[in-house]
Amino acid sequence: MSEILRIIQDRHSSRAPFDREHQPSKQDLMQILEAARWAPTAHNMQNFEIIVVDDKKRLEELGEIKSRISEDFLRENYQQLSHSEEELLQKKVGILGAMFPPSWRTPGDWRRVARESEPSVLDQTIKGSPVLLIVTYDTRKRAPASVGDTLGFISLGCVMENMWLMAEELGIGFQIMSVFGGDEVESEVKKILGIPEYLKIAYAIRLGYPISKSSQSPRVRRDIAGFAHHNRFES
């Protein structure tokens, strides 16, 4: 197996709390940003800006922002769940329902559950990370004839993957936090960090070193024969 393929297969989300006092070195952080720098982007627009947050006061301010679960998330998240490891291994797609509270994985009144759930603070998501990367995209930079800027969003995924693989190689925990891109949360984050209006938050990243091992559900992927088609599509 090639080294790059091994790193790709080892890449994973670090969901455990991080050690607040153990910060990735500046050299390692620069390597992660260098990996982002060389990510392919549509028409070489390089449509991203990354805010590195490692100041404890700023991290505390971000951690105090409140967010509420949405009805749409609960409904759409449920459709992707497997309710046992056996089901997940059989389906080979989606995620294990045990990762979420019972109310999130029980069919019912999603609107009521969303309305009655207590807002949570971002600190519960940040989980002690000593460094956050806030990845934004510049709405003024759009690839030509890309409806909805689809190519621009693909580019942001390339930036994410490059940084993730570098962090994996360096032994640094890495987790994407999509909540930072939600309208209410984004507005508060932009105020705290002075992010201009034309930049939109695509996602944020936790970087650090886990203080404990997170529970691991089976890692599943479709077989190559299940998604690769030769010369014509066959269902």
WOCORSUL-V26829 format. One record per backbone hydrogen bond with DSSP energy under -0.5 kcal/mol. CO is the residue of the C=O (numbers start at 0). NH is the residue of the N-H. Records with the same first field share a line. If there is no record, write none. Layout:
CO->NH ; NH
This chain:
1->5
2->6
3->7
4->8
5->9
6->10
12->14
16->210 ; 211
17->19
18->21
20->22
24->28
25->29
26->30
27->31
28->32
29->33
30->34
31->35
32->36
33->37
35->38
40->43
41->44
46->137
48->135
49->51
50->52 ; 133
51->53
52->131
54->58
55->59
56->60
57->61
58->62
59->63
60->63
61->64
62->122
64->121
66->119
69->73
70->74
71->75
72->76
73->77
74->78
76->79
77->80
79->94
81->96
83->87
84->88
85->89
86->90
87->91
94->81
95->98
96->99
100->103 ; 104
101->104
107->109
108->112
109->113
110->114
111->115
112->116
119->66
120->123
121->124 ; 125
122->126
125->128
126->17
130->206
131->52 ; 133
132->134 ; 204
133->50 ; 135
134->201 ; 202
135->48
136->138 ; 199
137->140
139->141
142->145
144->146
145->148
146->149
148->152
149->153
150->154
151->155
152->156
153->157
154->158
155->159
156->160
157->161
158->162
159->163
160->164
161->165
162->166
163->167
164->168
165->169
166->170 ; 171
167->170
172->207
173->13
174->205
175->177
176->179 ; 203
177->180
178->181
181->185
182->186
183->187
184->188
185->189
186->190
187->191
188->192
189->193 ; 194
195->198
197->138
199->136 ; 201
202->134
203->176
204->132
205->174
206->130
207->172
208->18
214->216
217->219
222->225
223->226 ; 227
228->230
229->231
